[in-house]
Amino acid sequence: MTTSGPHPSLLDRASVSGLRLMCLVRAFVLGTGLSVAAVVAQTEGAGPLDGQLVIGAGTLFLVSTLATFSPSFPRLSRPAMAAIALLDIVALLFVFHIQNSTELVEILIAVPAFWIGAVLGRRGVALIGPLCAVLFVAPGLVLHGAAGLGFHQGISIVAYSLLSSAVLVASVEMWATYTALLETTAEELRSALKVKDDFISLVSHELRTPLTSIIGYLDLAMDEVESLPSPIGAHLNAVSRNADRLLVLVTDLLAAEQAERAPMRLVLKPTDISSLARQSLDDLVLRAR
């Protein structure tokens, strides 16, 4: 949708559905505010010029809103998306000259300020202040003078818009940094787990190969156990059992490593507990002596 710059913007991490939600919020807030401004203007008996300004503001808002809901809007460039906010500011400028005695415009100006901050990041913060100063303060100086109400309200509009966009950009950068930290930690954990899995797999395979050879030669020796002295036969039986036990442990290591990639299937079967107890005693008898 957009390309990431050195300072991430909200749109760098917004999905298409998230962008649509932003457009809906913008349309609802600005649409409601402009409707209220039009009603107030008619109630106070606006003249023909004021009526034309209301129509102009409504037309600009309608055009920009239709653009945000077009299918190609999520693929637009950042300057094209920022142009939507510029149209909104011009529409609010019309309302400001009609209703400059109310705080409605000060509230609504946060919407395009947020939008420019979301699209352009820190560059949007640098743009929104001078932009509102040129559009609101300069006309206030010309029409009302330094002591006029329009000038004072224009100053508050500039300050409010600058604060709105700056807070949004700061929040986006903070969450982007936190998310990047989480992604780095997750990548380090994945790398550590991969090293662990590779180590277990390598060690298990390297142990299994000599164990197979040892067990094979023990089986050959056990075939001649009757011709050997009695203690040697018992010792070979103990060695054979422990080799089998070590092979089971190595097999379990491999099974545990494979179980992390695919679910392990357990097979239940009857077991001779007394035989297991006898084998354990035989294995420990020499150590006990």
Secondary structure, 3 states (H helix, E strand, C coil): CCCCCCCCCHHHHCCHHHHHHHHHHHHHHHHHHHHHHHHHHHHCCCCHHHHHHHHHHHHHHHHHHHHHCCCCHHHCCHHHHHHHHHHHHHHHHHHHHHCCCCCHHHHHCHHHHHHHHHHHCHHHHHHHHHHHHHHHHHHHHHHHCCCCHHHHHHHHHHHHHHHHHHHHHHHHHHHHHHHHHHHHHHHHHHHHHHHHHHHHHHHHHHHHHHHHHHHHHHHHHHCCHHHCCHHHHHHHHHHHHHHHHHHHHHHHHHHHHHHCCCCCCCCCCCCCHHHHHHHHHHHHHHHHC
